Amino acid sequence: MRILLAAIVGLAAASAAAPAHAQPAAADPVQTGFAALQQGDADAAAGVFRGALAQRPRDPALLYGAGLAAHMQGRDRDALLTLQLALDVEPRLTQASALLGAIAYGEGDLDLAIKTYEKALVHAPANMAMRQQLAAWQGEAAVHRSYEALKDDRFTIMFDGPGQEKLAARATATLGAAFWRIAQTLGSSPAAPITVILYTQQQFHDITGAPEWAGGGFDGQIRIPLRGAAQNPPEFDRVLTHELTHAMLKSIAPRHLPAWLNEGLAMYFEGRDMASAQRRLAAVRIFVPLAALRNGFSGLDAMQAAVAYEESAYATHALLQRIGAPGLAALLHDLGEGQPLEQAVERFGFTFAAFESELAGRVGARSATSRSPSGR
């Protein structure tokens, strides 16, 4: 998803992010909170900002910090409200505008994202990154202007006119059936409705910037390129189920869920033959360090992505064999509470390092640290 500079917030910027007018002293909670964010400790930062806001509820730097901490904790609804308060106090706080717009977009509120950036550019007209992102969002809004919507309690299916109405109805039925099946295994389900947008192939790539090999995407909304869906309904159903899994996982474990497990679970629920992945990896003796598959596959070419998905299926299948569905629900809960995966798996009596080493051994790879999808 083309969110401006990955949610606009590199922590290097965040650590300097108390606005210039704040000038924090050494013990100031603004400085303390952003130092915790720079170290990746969103929970500690959230506590610092919460305590300070009890005394200074209209401090824009504290409100921005609290919003950023909430975002890093996966609490984007709370982040939206806090960032809006920060901008009510100080409309010129560009960092807060940048993050608010990015989160609003990820939550499916394209109108709020656009309005936020339009207001921000009044105060920061030279911010070209924000200006370019605004233009992209305005283009997306123009595409959606002619769309119709099919809604039920769980889903909003957006589609372009009568020609796509049958596919929209099929999508509603497919997603409804898959939702409860996935929720039963994951042990939880999102309360908020999920938006699904059907595109032509060109619209999909123009709006998402996804690689050519991508069959769909989830960036807060499920986005599906139709490309022959009417001629191949089972493939359409498969992609819908895959992306629905991502949407449901985000609501359960919004942080610390590595991409390989996210993708592996999506393949599991779509009905992929997970066991065969081990045989294919063993045939070529490839095993990529799982750390290299932690942050997503969008930068890979088609061949690298194929390896990444195969290994994701293999590793996820092995993990499910070890911990079962009840263990998976517990693991996802722990991840959502902020535990890293390496710590969370220890409740099942093994270490992540041992698990990874065993995976590498099964496919005959000499080392679990010797290869990466790019060959580097």
PyMOL commands that set and color helices and strands:
alter all, ss='L'
color gray80, all
select helices_A, chain A and resi 11-15+29-38+42-55+60-72+76-89+94-106+110-123+128-144+162-186+201-208+233-252+259-270+275-284+290-293+302-336+341-348+352-362
alter helices_A, ss='H'
color red, helices_A
select strands_A, chain A and resi 148-151+155-159+194-199+217-218+222-225
alter strands_A, ss='S'
color yellow, strands_A
deselect
rebuild
show_as cartoon
